[in-house]
Amino acid sequence: MNIEPKSPTNKGSADWFTGDVWVDPIAAPRDGDQRMIVGRVRFAPGSRTAWHAHGRGQTLHVTEGIALLGTRDGTVIRATPGQTIYTPPGEEHWHGAAPEDFTEHLAMLETSNGADAEDGWFEHVTDEDYRAAAGG
């Protein structure tokens, strides 16, 4: 057992995010059969991910602010600190901050080793679609 060194905070890639987003890696696979990834993700007001999906699903646990999460069928969830949201494998979705609040969540998922067709990043969520999800 050992204390892991802290990984540096990374600015979210403009390929995957709209707005200012910071990611702190917490856990990543260390041995060949491990798959768990955990990260702390902080979103500035109005920032969000692009559309994406995870081949093994994803769990988000909101720790601060108001989070918005949307799916391709138009479902929008407004989540608050302490709430946990599960996205099943292959479901295309996005998540980010409400327009008026910073948001932070823990993102937990398993790697799919790039072999899963249901895993990937897609186009950015348009400002129009984001405003509709945010209620205005």
C-alpha positions in Angstrom: 0.0 0.0 0.0 1.2 3.5 -0.7 0.1 7.1 -1.1 0.0 8.0 -4.8 1.6 11.2 -6.0 -0.9 13.8 -7.1 -1.3 14.1 -10.9 -1.3 17.6 -12.2 -4.6 19.3 -13.1 -5.2 19.3 -16.8 -7.2 21.8 -18.9 -9.9 20.0 -20.8 -9.3 19.6 -24.5 -11.2 21.9 -26.8 -11.8 18.7 -28.9 -14.0 17.3 -26.1 -15.2 20.4 -24.1 -16.9 23.7 -24.7 -15.8 26.4 -22.2 -13.4 26.1 -19.3 -13.0 22.7 -17.8 -10.3 21.2 -15.6 -9.7 17.5 -14.9 -7.8 16.0 -12.0 -7.0 12.3 -12.5 -7.6 10.3 -9.4 -7.3 6.7 -10.5 -6.2 4.8 -13.6 -5.5 1.2 -14.5 -2.2 0.1 -13.0 -2.1 -3.6 -13.9 -3.2 -5.5 -17.1 -6.6 -6.6 -15.9 -7.6 -3.3 -14.2 -10.1 -0.9 -15.9 -11.2 1.7 -13.4 -10.8 5.4 -14.2 -11.8 8.1 -11.7 -11.4 11.8 -12.3 -12.5 15.0 -10.6 -13.9 17.3 -13.3 -14.6 21.0 -12.7 -16.8 23.0 -15.1 -17.0 26.8 -15.3 -20.6 28.2 -15.7 -22.0 27.2 -19.1 -19.1 24.8 -20.0 -19.9 21.2 -21.0 -18.6 18.1 -22.7 -19.2 17.2 -26.3 -21.5 14.3 -27.1 -19.9 11.1 -26.1 -20.5 7.5 -25.0 -18.7 4.9 -22.8 -18.7 1.3 -23.8 -18.9 0.2 -20.2 -21.1 3.0 -18.9 -20.2 5.9 -16.6 -21.2 7.0 -13.1 -21.1 10.7 -12.2 -21.3 11.9 -8.6 -22.0 15.7 -8.2 -19.9 17.3 -5.5 -20.5 21.0 -6.1 -22.9 23.3 -8.0 -25.6 22.4 -10.4 -24.9 19.9 -13.2 -26.8 19.5 -16.4 -26.8 16.1 -18.2 -28.5 15.4 -21.5 -29.2 12.4 -23.8 -29.9 12.2 -27.5 -33.6 11.6 -26.8 -33.9 15.0 -25.3 -33.9 13.9 -21.6 -32.2 16.5 -19.4 -31.3 15.9 -15.7 -30.5 18.8 -13.4 -28.4 17.3 -10.6 -27.2 18.7 -7.3 -24.4 17.9 -4.8 -24.8 14.4 -3.4 -26.7 13.0 -6.4 -25.3 10.2 -8.5 -26.2 9.6 -12.2 -25.5 6.4 -14.1 -25.3 6.4 -17.9 -25.5 2.9 -19.4 -23.0 1.5 -21.9 -23.3 3.1 -25.3 -25.7 5.9 -24.4 -24.7 9.1 -26.1 -24.8 12.0 -23.6 -23.2 15.2 -22.5 -22.7 16.8 -19.1 -21.6 20.1 -17.7 -22.4 23.2 -15.6 -25.6 25.1 -15.4 -25.2 28.7 -16.8 -25.2 30.3 -13.4 -23.0 27.9 -11.4 -19.6 26.2 -11.3 -20.0 22.5 -11.1 -17.8 19.7 -10.0 -18.3 15.9 -10.3 -16.4 12.7 -9.9 -16.4 10.8 -13.2 -16.1 7.0 -12.8 -15.8 4.5 -15.6 -14.0 1.5 -16.9 -11.8 1.5 -19.9 -12.9 -0.5 -22.9 -9.4 -0.7 -24.4 -10.6 1.1 -27.6 -12.2 -2.1 -28.9 -15.8 -1.2 -28.1 -17.7 0.5 -30.9 -20.0 2.1 -28.3 -17.1 4.2 -26.9 -16.2 7.6 -28.3 -16.4 11.3 -28.7 -18.7 13.0 -31.2 -19.7 16.6 -32.1 -20.0 19.5 -29.7 -23.4 20.3 -28.1 -24.6 23.5 -29.8 -25.2 26.7 -27.9 -28.9 26.4 -28.9 -29.2 22.9 -27.6 -27.4 23.8 -24.4 -29.7 26.8 -23.8 -32.8 24.7 -24.4 -31.4 22.1 -21.9 -30.7 24.9 -19.4 -34.3 26.1 -19.6 -33.8 29.3 -21.6 
